[in-house]
């Protein structure tokens, strides 16, 4: 898969959700998406938000383009 760049956030769930969204948007990410889904990666984010570990909401700011 191609490089999605560097992500930063003070919220661990927001950064993970942003990374997941970027991976899913990549045309060459099928094998990684399969691994994420086979390991319940999205459920982990949902559960983390439910117990208050952070928020899956984020605002993507692209710098240096």
PDB file of N, CA, C, O and CB in Angstrom:
ATOM      1  N   UNK A   1       0.833  -1.170   0.000  1.00  0.00           N
ATOM      2  CA  UNK A   1       0.000   0.000   0.000  1.00  0.00           C
ATOM      3  C   UNK A   1       0.882   1.238   0.000  1.00  0.00           C
ATOM      4  O   UNK A   1       1.963   1.235   0.590  1.00  0.00           O
ATOM      5  CB  UNK A   1      -0.950  -0.005   1.203  1.00  0.00           C
ATOM      6  N   UNK A   2       0.430   2.284  -0.652  1.00  0.00           N
ATOM      7  CA  UNK A   2       1.170   3.539  -0.669  1.00  0.00           C
ATOM      8  C   UNK A   2       1.123   4.226   0.692  1.00  0.00           C
ATOM      9  O   UNK A   2       0.254   3.938   1.514  1.00  0.00           O
ATOM     10  CB  UNK A   2       0.614   4.467  -1.746  1.00  0.00           C
ATOM     11  N   UNK A   3       2.056   5.126   0.916  1.00  0.00           N
ATOM     12  CA  UNK A   3       2.194   5.877   2.154  1.00  0.00           C
ATOM     13  C   UNK A   3       0.999   6.816   2.331  1.00  0.00           C
ATOM     14  O   UNK A   3       0.641   7.545   1.406  1.00  0.00           O
ATOM     15  CB  UNK A   3       3.518   6.671   2.163  1.00  0.00           C
ATOM     16  N   UNK A   4       0.380   6.802   3.521  1.00  0.00           N
ATOM     17  CA  UNK A   4      -0.717   7.730   3.794  1.00  0.00           C
ATOM     18  C   UNK A   4      -0.240   8.978   4.527  1.00  0.00           C
ATOM     19  O   UNK A   4      -1.036   9.879   4.792  1.00  0.00           O
ATOM     20  CB  UNK A   4      -1.797   7.038   4.609  1.00  0.00           C
ATOM     21  N   UNK A   5       1.027   9.043   4.853  1.00  0.00           N
ATOM     22  CA  UNK A   5       1.572  10.221   5.508  1.00  0.00           C
ATOM     23  C   UNK A   5       1.708  10.038   7.007  1.00  0.00           C
ATOM     24  O   UNK A   5       1.637   8.922   7.522  1.00  0.00           O
ATOM     25  CB  UNK A   5       0.710  11.414   5.221  1.00  0.00           C
ATOM     26  N   UNK A   6       1.901  11.134   7.688  1.00  0.00           N
ATOM     27  CA  UNK A   6       2.074  11.138   9.138  1.00  0.00           C
ATOM     28  C   UNK A   6       0.838  11.771   9.757  1.00  0.00           C
ATOM     29  O   UNK A   6       0.384  12.829   9.322  1.00  0.00           O
ATOM     30  CB  UNK A   6       3.374  11.907   9.560  1.00  0.00           C
ATOM     31  N   UNK A   7       0.308  11.120  10.760  1.00  0.00           N
ATOM     32  CA  UNK A   7      -0.871  11.625  11.457  1.00  0.00           C
ATOM     33  C   UNK A   7      -0.499  11.948  12.896  1.00  0.00           C
ATOM     34  O   UNK A   7       0.362  11.291  13.481  1.00  0.00           O
ATOM     35  CB  UNK A   7      -2.034  10.599  11.407  1.00  0.00           C
ATOM     36  N   UNK A   8      -1.144  12.954  13.463  1.00  0.00           N
ATOM     37  CA  UNK A   8      -0.888  13.323  14.855  1.00  0.00           C
ATOM     38  C   UNK A   8      -2.187  13.777  15.503  1.00  0.00           C
ATOM     39  O   UNK A   8      -3.016  14.431  14.869  1.00  0.00           O
ATOM     40  CB  UNK A   8       0.190  14.438  14.949  1.00  0.00           C
ATOM     41  N   UNK A   9      -2.353  13.424  16.769  1.00  0.00           N
ATOM     42  CA  UNK A   9      -3.531  13.834  17.524  1.00  0.00           C
ATOM     43  C   UNK A   9      -3.288  13.570  19.000  1.00  0.00           C
ATOM     44  O   UNK A   9      -2.515  12.684  19.366  1.00  0.00           O
ATOM     45  CB  UNK A   9      -4.801  13.091  17.031  1.00  0.00           C
ATOM     46  N   UNK A  10      -3.949  14.338  19.835  1.00  0.00           N
ATOM     47  CA  UNK A  10      -3.917  14.070  21.270  1.00  0.00           C
ATOM     48  C   UNK A  10      -4.963  13.017  21.653  1.00  0.00           C
ATOM     49  O   UNK A  10      -4.963  12.512  22.775  1.00  0.00           O
ATOM     50  CB  UNK A  10      -4.155  15.369  22.060  1.00  0.00           C
ATOM     51  N   UNK A  11      -5.850  12.692  20.711  1.00  0.00           N
ATOM     52  CA  UNK A  11      -6.925  11.723  20.959  1.00  0.00           C
ATOM     53  C   UNK A  11      -6.602  10.414  20.244  1.00  0.00           C
ATOM     54  O   UNK A  11      -6.581  10.377  19.014  1.00  0.00           O
ATOM     55  CB  UNK A  11      -8.303  12.282  20.482  1.00  0.00           C
ATOM     56  N   UNK A  12      -6.351   9.338  20.992  1.00  0.00           N
ATOM     57  CA  UNK A  12      -5.958   8.075  20.365  1.00  0.00           C
ATOM     58  C   UNK A  12      -7.029   7.471  19.447  1.00  0.00           C
ATOM     59  O   UNK A  12      -6.689   6.831  18.452  1.00  0.00           O
ATOM     60  CB  UNK A  12      -5.610   7.083  21.431  1.00  0.00           C
ATOM     61  N   UNK A  13      -8.291   7.660  19.759  1.00  0.00           N
ATOM     62  CA  UNK A  13      -9.335   7.122  18.887  1.00  0.00           C
ATOM     63  C   UNK A  13      -9.490   7.948  17.620  1.00  0.00           C
ATOM     64  O   UNK A  13      -9.717   7.396  16.544  1.00  0.00           O
ATOM     65  CB  UNK A  13     -10.662   7.061  19.627  1.00  0.00           C
ATOM     66  N   UNK A  14      -9.370   9.250  17.737  1.00  0.00           N
ATOM     67  CA  UNK A  14      -9.475  10.109  16.555  1.00  0.00           C
ATOM     68  C   UNK A  14      -8.363   9.786  15.557  1.00  0.00           C
ATOM     69  O   UNK A  14      -8.614   9.717  14.354  1.00  0.00           O
ATOM     70  CB  UNK A  14      -9.414  11.600  16.961  1.00  0.00           C
ATOM     71  N   UNK A  15      -7.148   9.589  16.040  1.00  0.00           N
ATOM     72  CA  UNK A  15      -6.029   9.301  15.150  1.00  0.00           C
ATOM     73  C   UNK A  15      -6.193   7.933  14.494  1.00  0.00           C
ATOM     74  O   UNK A  15      -5.893   7.767  13.312  1.00  0.00           O
ATOM     75  CB  UNK A  15      -4.705   9.365  15.918  1.00  0.00           C
ATOM     76  N   UNK A  16      -6.666   6.958  15.258  1.00  0.00           N
ATOM     77  CA  UNK A  16      -6.892   5.631  14.679  1.00  0.00           C
ATOM     78  C   UNK A  16      -8.013   5.668  13.647  1.00  0.00           C
ATOM     79  O   UNK A  16      -7.912   5.028  12.600  1.00  0.00           O
ATOM     80  CB  UNK A  16      -7.225   4.614  15.780  1.00  0.00           C
ATOM     81  N   UNK A  17      -9.077   6.407  13.931  1.00  0.00           N
ATOM     82  CA  UNK A  17     -10.178   6.509  12.971  1.00  0.00           C
ATOM     83  C   UNK A  17      -9.720   7.205  11.697  1.00  0.00           C
ATOM     84  O   UNK A  17     -10.079   6.783  10.598  1.00  0.00           O
ATOM     85  CB  UNK A  17     -11.364   7.264  13.587  1.00  0.00           C
ATOM     86  N   UNK A  18      -8.935   8.260  11.832  1.00  0.00           N
ATOM     87  CA  UNK A  18      -8.417   8.964  10.659  1.00  0.00           C
ATOM     88  C   UNK A  18      -7.541   8.026   9.823  1.00  0.00           C
ATOM     89  O   UNK A  18      -7.639   8.012   8.596  1.00  0.00           O
ATOM     90  CB  UNK A  18      -7.613  10.216  11.088  1.00  0.00           C
ATOM     91  N   UNK A  19      -6.693   7.249  10.485  1.00  0.00           N
ATOM     92  CA  UNK A  19      -5.834   6.304   9.762  1.00  0.00           C
ATOM     93  C   UNK A  19      -6.670   5.256   9.036  1.00  0.00           C
ATOM     94  O   UNK A  19      -6.398   4.934   7.879  1.00  0.00           O
ATOM     95  CB  UNK A  19      -4.853   5.619  10.729  1.00  0.00           C
ATOM     96  N   UNK A  20      -7.681   4.727   9.708  1.00  0.00           N
ATOM     97  CA  UNK A  20      -8.566   3.739   9.081  1.00  0.00           C
ATOM     98  C   UNK A  20      -9.246   4.346   7.858  1.00  0.00           C
ATOM     99  O   UNK A  20      -9.296   3.720   6.799  1.00  0.00           O
ATOM    100  CB  UNK A  20      -9.626   3.232  10.089  1.00  0.00           C
ATOM    101  N   UNK A  21      -9.765   5.553   8.002  1.00  0.00           N
ATOM    102  CA  UNK A  21     -10.450   6.197   6.881  1.00  0.00           C
ATOM    103  C   UNK A  21      -9.509   6.415   5.695  1.00  0.00           C
ATOM    104  O   UNK A  21      -9.900   6.221   4.544  1.00  0.00           O
ATOM    105  CB  UNK A  21     -11.045   7.534   7.325  1.00  0.00           C
ATOM    106  N   UNK A  22      -8.278   6.817   5.977  1.00  0.00           N
ATOM    107  CA  UNK A  22      -7.310   7.012   4.893  1.00  0.00           C
ATOM    108  C   UNK A  22      -6.944   5.686   4.232  1.00  0.00           C
ATOM    109  O   UNK A  22      -6.814   5.618   3.009  1.00  0.00           O
ATOM    110  CB  UNK A  22      -6.046   7.698   5.423  1.00  0.00           C
ATOM    111  N   UNK A  23      -6.779   4.642   5.025  1.00  0.00           N
ATOM    112  CA  UNK A  23      -6.476   3.314   4.465  1.00  0.00           C
ATOM    113  C   UNK A  23      -7.613   2.849   3.566  1.00  0.00           C
ATOM    114  O   UNK A  23      -7.374   2.386   2.450  1.00  0.00           O
ATOM    115  CB  UNK A  23      -6.233   2.283   5.594  1.00  0.00           C
ATOM    116  N   UNK A  24      -8.836   2.967   4.042  1.00  0.00           N
ATOM    117  CA  UNK A  24      -9.988   2.532   3.253  1.00  0.00           C
ATOM    118  C   UNK A  24     -10.121   3.317   1.945  1.00  0.00           C
ATOM    119  O   UNK A  24     -10.656   2.797   0.966  1.00  0.00           O
ATOM    120  CB  UNK A  24     -11.263   2.678   4.072  1.00  0.00           C
ATOM    121  N   UNK A  25      -9.643   4.552   1.923  1.00  0.00           N
ATOM    122  CA  UNK A  25      -9.739   5.384   0.719  1.00  0.00           C
ATOM    123  C   UNK A  25      -8.662   5.057  -0.323  1.00  0.00           C
ATOM    124  O   UNK A  25      -8.781   5.466  -1.478  1.00  0.00           O
ATOM    125  CB  UNK A  25      -9.641   6.848   1.103  1.00  0.00           C
ATOM    126  N   UNK A  26      -7.630   4.335   0.067  1.00  0.00           N
ATOM    127  CA  UNK A  26      -6.535   4.023  -0.858  1.00  0.00           C
ATOM    128  C   UNK A  26      -6.942   2.894  -1.812  1.00  0.00           C
ATOM    129  O   UNK A  26      -7.516   1.897  -1.375  1.00  0.00           O
ATOM    130  CB  UNK A  26      -5.258   3.628  -0.074  1.00  0.00           C
ATOM    131  N   UNK A  27      -6.653   3.039  -3.091  1.00  0.00           N
ATOM    132  CA  UNK A  27      -7.050   2.004  -4.053  1.00  0.00           C
ATOM    133  C   UNK A  27      -6.281   0.691  -3.903  1.00  0.00           C
ATOM    134  O   UNK A  27      -6.759  -0.351  -4.352  1.00  0.00           O
ATOM    135  CB  UNK A  27      -6.863   2.523  -5.447  1.00  0.00           C
ATOM    136  N   UNK A  28      -5.117   0.718  -3.289  1.00  0.00           N
ATOM    137  CA  UNK A  28      -4.290  -0.488  -3.171  1.00  0.00           C
ATOM    138  C   UNK A  28      -4.242  -1.029  -1.744  1.00  0.00           C
ATOM    139  O   UNK A  28      -3.233  -1.602  -1.332  1.00  0.00           O
ATOM    140  CB  UNK A  28      -2.882  -0.196  -3.648  1.00  0.00           C
ATOM    141  N   UNK A  29      -5.330  -0.852  -0.986  1.00  0.00           N
ATOM    142  CA  UNK A  29      -5.315  -1.214   0.428  1.00  0.00           C
ATOM    143  C   UNK A  29      -6.089  -2.487   0.752  1.00  0.00           C
ATOM    144  O   UNK A  29      -6.281  -2.797   1.928  1.00  0.00           O
ATOM    145  CB  UNK A  29      -5.869  -0.089   1.229  1.00  0.00           C
ATOM    146  N   UNK A  30      -6.532  -3.222  -0.237  1.00  0.00           N
ATOM    147  CA  UNK A  30      -7.415  -4.361   0.008  1.00  0.00           C
ATOM    148  C   UNK A  30      -6.839  -5.366   1.015  1.00  0.00           C
ATOM    149  O   UNK A  30      -7.564  -5.828   1.896  1.00  0.00           O
ATOM    150  CB  UNK A  30      -7.704  -5.065  -1.297  1.00  0.00           C
ATOM    151  N   UNK A  31      -5.569  -5.706   0.902  1.00  0.00           N
ATOM    152  CA  UNK A  31      -5.008  -6.704   1.823  1.00  0.00           C
ATOM    153  C   UNK A  31      -4.985  -6.181   3.256  1.00  0.00           C
ATOM    154  O   UNK A  31      -5.244  -6.942   4.189  1.00  0.00           O
ATOM    155  CB  UNK A  31      -3.588  -7.097   1.386  1.00  0.00           C
ATOM    156  N   UNK A  32      -4.682  -4.908   3.448  1.00  0.00           N
ATOM    157  CA  UNK A  32      -4.687  -4.338   4.794  1.00  0.00           C
ATOM    158  C   UNK A  32      -6.115  -4.237   5.329  1.00  0.00           C
ATOM    159  O   UNK A  32      -6.358  -4.523   6.502  1.00  0.00           O
ATOM    160  CB  UNK A  32      -4.016  -2.950   4.793  1.00  0.00           C
ATOM    161  N   UNK A  33      -7.042  -3.841   4.496  1.00  0.00           N
ATOM    162  CA  UNK A  33      -8.451  -3.775   4.906  1.00  0.00           C
ATOM    163  C   UNK A  33      -8.926  -5.163   5.341  1.00  0.00           C
ATOM    164  O   UNK A  33      -9.630  -5.290   6.342  1.00  0.00           O
ATOM    165  CB  UNK A  33      -9.343  -3.230   3.745  1.00  0.00           C
ATOM    166  N   UNK A  34      -8.551  -6.185   4.608  1.00  0.00           N
ATOM    167  CA  UNK A  34      -8.930  -7.549   4.985  1.00  0.00           C
ATOM    168  C   UNK A  34      -8.378  -7.910   6.362  1.00  0.00           C
ATOM    169  O   UNK A  34      -9.074  -8.526   7.169  1.00  0.00           O
ATOM    170  CB  UNK A  34      -8.430  -8.554   3.936  1.00  0.00           C
ATOM    171  N   UNK A  35      -7.142  -7.532   6.631  1.00  0.00           N
ATOM    172  CA  UNK A  35      -6.542  -7.817   7.942  1.00  0.00           C
ATOM    173  C   UNK A  35      -7.256  -7.057   9.054  1.00  0.00           C
ATOM    174  O   UNK A  35      -7.517  -7.616  10.119  1.00  0.00           O
ATOM    175  CB  UNK A  35      -5.049  -7.455   7.939  1.00  0.00           C
ATOM    176  N   UNK A  36      -7.572  -5.799   8.817  1.00  0.00           N
ATOM    177  CA  UNK A  36      -8.279  -4.988   9.808  1.00  0.00           C
ATOM    178  C   UNK A  36      -9.629  -5.625  10.137  1.00  0.00           C
ATOM    179  O   UNK A  36      -9.993  -5.782  11.302  1.00  0.00           O
ATOM    180  CB  UNK A  36      -8.473  -3.539   9.292  1.00  0.00           C
ATOM    181  N   UNK A  37     -10.349  -5.983   9.100  1.00  0.00           N
ATOM    182  CA  UNK A  37     -11.690  -6.533   9.299  1.00  0.00           C
ATOM    183  C   UNK A  37     -11.651  -7.931   9.908  1.00  0.00           C
ATOM    184  O   UNK A  37     -12.542  -8.288  10.679  1.00  0.00           O
ATOM    185  CB  UNK A  37     -12.439  -6.570   7.978  1.00  0.00           C
ATOM    186  N   UNK A  38     -10.640  -8.724   9.578  1.00  0.00           N
ATOM    187  CA  UNK A  38     -10.558 -10.074  10.140  1.00  0.00           C
ATOM    188  C   UNK A  38     -10.193 -10.059  11.626  1.00  0.00           C
ATOM    189  O   UNK A  38     -10.374 -11.057  12.323  1.00  0.00           O
ATOM    190  CB  UNK A  38      -9.535 -10.898   9.368  1.00  0.00           C
ATOM    191  N   UNK A  39      -9.686  -8.935  12.102  1.00  0.00           N
ATOM    192  CA  UNK A  39      -9.294  -8.811  13.507  1.00  0.00           C
ATOM    193  C   UNK A  39     -10.218  -7.865  14.286  1.00  0.00           C
ATOM    194  O   UNK A  39      -9.870  -7.390  15.367  1.00  0.00           O
ATOM    195  CB  UNK A  39      -7.854  -8.317  13.602  1.00  0.00           C
ATOM    196  N   UNK A  40     -11.387  -7.606  13.724  1.00  0.00           N
ATOM    197  CA  UNK A  40     -12.390  -6.749  14.373  1.00  0.00           C
ATOM    198  C   UNK A  40     -11.855  -5.368  14.720  1.00  0.00           C
ATOM    199  O   UNK A  40     -12.196  -4.814  15.765  1.00  0.00           O
ATOM    200  CB  UNK A  40     -12.899  -7.414  15.629  1.00  0.00           C
ATOM    201  N   UNK A  41     -11.022  -4.808  13.855  1.00  0.00           N
ATOM    202  CA  UNK A  41     -10.415  -3.512  14.113  1.00  0.00           C
ATOM    203  C   UNK A  41     -11.419  -2.389  14.290  1.00  0.00           C
ATOM    204  O   UNK A  41     -11.215  -1.504  15.121  1.00  0.00           O
ATOM    205  CB  UNK A  41      -9.490  -3.169  13.008  1.00  0.00           C
ATOM    206  N   UNK A  42     -12.493  -2.409  13.529  1.00  0.00           N
ATOM    207  CA  UNK A  42     -13.490  -1.351  13.643  1.00  0.00           C
ATOM    208  C   UNK A  42     -14.287  -1.493  14.937  1.00  0.00           C
ATOM    209  O   UNK A  42     -14.657  -0.495  15.556  1.00  0.00           O
ATOM    210  CB  UNK A  42     -14.431  -1.372  12.434  1.00  0.00           C
ATOM    211  N   UNK A  43     -14.546  -2.709  15.335  1.00  0.00           N
ATOM    212  CA  UNK A  43     -15.258  -2.946  16.593  1.00  0.00           C
ATOM    213  C   UNK A  43     -14.440  -2.416  17.773  1.00  0.00           C
ATOM    214  O   UNK A  43     -15.001  -1.897  18.738  1.00  0.00           O
ATOM    215  CB  UNK A  43     -15.555  -4.457  16.776  1.00  0.00           C
ATOM    216  N   UNK A  44     -13.143  -2.546  17.695  1.00  0.00           N
ATOM    217  CA  UNK A  44     -12.263  -2.050  18.752  1.00  0.00           C
ATOM    218  C   UNK A  44     -12.411  -0.539  18.919  1.00  0.00           C
ATOM    219  O   UNK A  44     -12.453  -0.038  20.042  1.00  0.00           O
ATOM    220  CB  UNK A  44     -10.801  -2.408  18.444  1.00  0.00           C
ATOM    221  N   UNK A  45     -12.488   0.184  17.804  1.00  0.00           N
ATOM    222  CA  UNK A  45     -12.675   1.635  17.867  1.00  0.00           C
ATOM    223  C   UNK A  45     -14.037   1.986  18.461  1.00  0.00           C
ATOM    224  O   UNK A  45     -14.146   2.884  19.295  1.00  0.00           O
ATOM    225  CB  UNK A  45     -12.533   2.254  16.467  1.00  0.00           C
ATOM    226  N   UNK A  46     -15.064   1.277  18.027  1.00  0.00           N
ATOM    227  CA  UNK A  46     -16.414   1.518  18.551  1.00  0.00           C
ATOM    228  C   UNK A  46     -16.456   1.281  20.062  1.00  0.00           C
ATOM    229  O   UNK A  46     -17.025   2.081  20.804  1.00  0.00           O
ATOM    230  CB  UNK A  46     -17.443   0.607  17.840  1.00  0.00           C
ATOM    231  N   UNK A  47     -15.858   0.190  20.506  1.00  0.00           N
ATOM    232  CA  UNK A  47     -15.851  -0.140  21.933  1.00  0.00           C
ATOM    233  C   UNK A  47     -15.055   0.889  22.733  1.00  0.00           C
ATOM    234  O   UNK A  47     -15.466   1.275  23.828  1.00  0.00           O
ATOM    235  CB  UNK A  47     -15.267  -1.541  22.154  1.00  0.00           C
ATOM    236  N   UNK A  48     -13.936   1.329  22.201  1.00  0.00           N
ATOM    237  CA  UNK A  48     -13.120   2.336  22.884  1.00  0.00           C
ATOM    238  C   UNK A  48     -13.872   3.632  23.080  1.00  0.00           C
ATOM    239  O   UNK A  48     -13.789   4.255  24.139  1.00  0.00           O
ATOM    240  CB  UNK A  48     -11.850   2.600  22.109  1.00  0.00           C
ATOM    241  N   UNK A  49     -14.606   4.039  22.060  1.00  0.00           N
ATOM    242  CA  UNK A  49     -15.386   5.269  22.186  1.00  0.00           C
ATOM    243  C   UNK A  49     -16.503   5.076  23.220  1.00  0.00           C
ATOM    244  O   UNK A  49     -16.782   5.970  24.019  1.00  0.00           O
ATOM    245  CB  UNK A  49     -15.981   5.684  20.812  1.00  0.00           C
ATOM    246  N   UNK A  50     -17.123   3.924  23.193  1.00  0.00           N
ATOM    247  CA  UNK A  50     -18.236   3.644  24.109  1.00  0.00           C
ATOM    248  C   UNK A  50     -17.805   3.710  25.576  1.00  0.00           C
ATOM    249  O   UNK A  50     -18.578   4.142  26.431  1.00  0.00           O
ATOM    250  CB  UNK A  50     -18.827   2.269  23.808  1.00  0.00           C
ATOM    251  N   UNK A  51     -16.576   3.282  25.867  1.00  0.00           N
ATOM    252  CA  UNK A  51     -16.116   3.308  27.259  1.00  0.00           C
ATOM    253  C   UNK A  51     -15.353   4.592  27.618  1.00  0.00           C
ATOM    254  O   UNK A  51     -14.796   4.703  28.711  1.00  0.00           O
ATOM    255  CB  UNK A  51     -15.231   2.106  27.522  1.00  0.00           C
ATOM    256  N   UNK A  52     -15.333   5.550  26.697  1.00  0.00           N
ATOM    257  CA  UNK A  52     -14.780   6.862  27.017  1.00  0.00           C
ATOM    258  C   UNK A  52     -13.297   7.053  26.789  1.00  0.00           C
ATOM    259  O   UNK A  52     -12.699   7.946  27.390  1.00  0.00           O
ATOM    260  CB  UNK A  52     -15.058   7.153  28.394  1.00  0.00           C
ATOM    261  N   UNK A  53     -12.682   6.242  25.936  1.00  0.00           N
ATOM    262  CA  UNK A  53     -11.249   6.408  25.669  1.00  0.00           C
ATOM    263  C   UNK A  53     -10.933   7.585  24.752  1.00  0.00           C
ATOM    264  O   UNK A  53      -9.775   7.981  24.622  1.00  0.00           O
ATOM    265  CB  UNK A  53     -10.700   5.148  25.061  1.00  0.00           C
ATOM    266  N   UNK A  54     -11.949   8.136  24.124  1.00  0.00           N
ATOM    267  CA  UNK A  54     -11.758   9.246  23.197  1.00  0.00           C
ATOM    268  C   UNK A  54     -12.941   9.331  22.260  1.00  0.00           C
ATOM    269  O   UNK A  54     -13.990   8.734  22.499  1.00  0.00           O
ATOM    270  CB  UNK A  54     -10.449   9.088  22.403  1.00  0.00           C
ATOM    271  N   UNK A  55     -12.757  10.081  21.192  1.00  0.00           N
ATOM    272  CA  UNK A  55     -13.809  10.280  20.202  1.00  0.00           C
ATOM    273  C   UNK A  55     -13.291   9.869  18.826  1.00  0.00           C
ATOM    274  O   UNK A  55     -12.134  10.124  18.492  1.00  0.00           O
ATOM    275  CB  UNK A  55     -14.290  11.756  20.192  1.00  0.00           C
ATOM    276  N   UNK A  56     -14.139   9.241  18.038  1.00  0.00           N
ATOM    277  CA  UNK A  56     -13.753   8.860  16.680  1.00  0.00           C
ATOM    278  C   UNK A  56     -13.909  10.026  15.706  1.00  0.00           C
ATOM    279  O   UNK A  56     -13.580   9.883  14.529  1.00  0.00           O
ATOM    280  CB  UNK A  56     -14.589   7.671  16.207  1.00  0.00           C
ATOM    281  N   UNK A  57     -14.392  11.154  16.161  1.00  0.00           N
ATOM    282  CA  UNK A  57     -14.545  12.348  15.325  1.00  0.00           C
ATOM    283  C   UNK A  57     -13.187  13.045  15.199  1.00  0.00           C
ATOM    284  O   UNK A  57     -12.403  13.083  16.147  1.00  0.00           O
ATOM    285  CB  UNK A  57     -15.618  13.322  15.926  1.00  0.00           C
ATOM    286  N   UNK A  58     -12.933  13.584  14.032  1.00  0.00           N
ATOM    287  CA  UNK A  58     -11.669  14.301  13.818  1.00  0.00           C
ATOM    288  C   UNK A  58     -11.826  15.301  12.702  1.00  0.00           C
ATOM    289  O   UNK A  58     -12.785  15.255  11.932  1.00  0.00           O
ATOM    290  CB  UNK A  58     -10.526  13.326  13.497  1.00  0.00           C
ATOM    291  N   UNK A  59     -10.871  16.205  12.626  1.00  0.00           N
ATOM    292  CA  UNK A  59     -10.790  17.167  11.526  1.00  0.00           C
ATOM    293  C   UNK A  59      -9.418  16.968  10.908  1.00  0.00           C
ATOM    294  O   UNK A  59      -8.398  17.137  11.575  1.00  0.00           O
ATOM    295  CB  UNK A  59     -11.011  18.670  12.015  1.00  0.00           C
ATOM    296  N   UNK A  60      -9.395  16.612   9.644  1.00  0.00           N
ATOM    297  CA  UNK A  60      -8.134  16.363   8.951  1.00  0.00           C
ATOM    298  C   UNK A  60      -7.566  17.671   8.413  1.00  0.00           C
ATOM    299  O   UNK A  60      -8.222  18.378   7.648  1.00  0.00           O
ATOM    300  CB  UNK A  60      -8.331  15.349   7.806  1.00  0.00           C
ATOM    301  N   UNK A  61      -6.362  17.976   8.814  1.00  0.00           N
ATOM    302  CA  UNK A  61      -5.668  19.180   8.337  1.00  0.00           C
ATOM    303  C   UNK A  61      -4.477  18.712   7.529  1.00  0.00           C
ATOM    304  O   UNK A  61      -3.601  18.026   8.055  1.00  0.00           O
ATOM    305  CB  UNK A  61      -5.221  20.123   9.528  1.00  0.00           C
ATOM    306  N   UNK A  62      -4.432  19.074   6.258  1.00  0.00           N
ATOM    307  CA  UNK A  62      -3.337  18.664   5.380  1.00  0.00           C
ATOM    308  C   UNK A  62      -2.331  19.806   5.315  1.00  0.00           C
ATOM    309  O   UNK A  62      -2.674  20.929   4.944  1.00  0.00           O
ATOM    310  CB  UNK A  62      -3.858  18.287   3.948  1.00  0.00           C
ATOM    311  N   UNK A  63      -1.079  19.506   5.682  1.00  0.00           N
ATOM    312  CA  UNK A  63      -0.055  20.539   5.731  1.00  0.00           C
ATOM    313  C   UNK A  63       1.014  20.260   4.674  1.00  0.00           C
ATOM    314  O   UNK A  63       1.257  19.107   4.320  1.00  0.00           O
ATOM    315  CB  UNK A  63       0.577  20.615   7.138  1.00  0.00           C
ATOM    316  N   UNK A  64       1.629  21.287   4.190  1.00  0.00           N
ATOM    317  CA  UNK A  64       2.779  21.133   3.322  1.00  0.00           C
ATOM    318  C   UNK A  64       2.482  20.711   1.901  1.00  0.00           C
ATOM    319  O   UNK A  64       3.368  20.199   1.217  1.00  0.00           O
ATOM    320  CB  UNK A  64       3.681  20.173   3.906  1.00  0.00           C
ATOM    321  N   UNK A  65       1.284  20.905   1.445  1.00  0.00           N
ATOM    322  CA  UNK A  65       0.991  20.541   0.038  1.00  0.00           C
ATOM    323  C   UNK A  65       1.236  21.709  -0.870  1.00  0.00           C
ATOM    324  O   UNK A  65       1.046  21.599  -2.082  1.00  0.00           O
ATOM    325  CB  UNK A  65      -0.459  20.059  -0.123  1.00  0.00           C
TER     326      UNK A  65
END
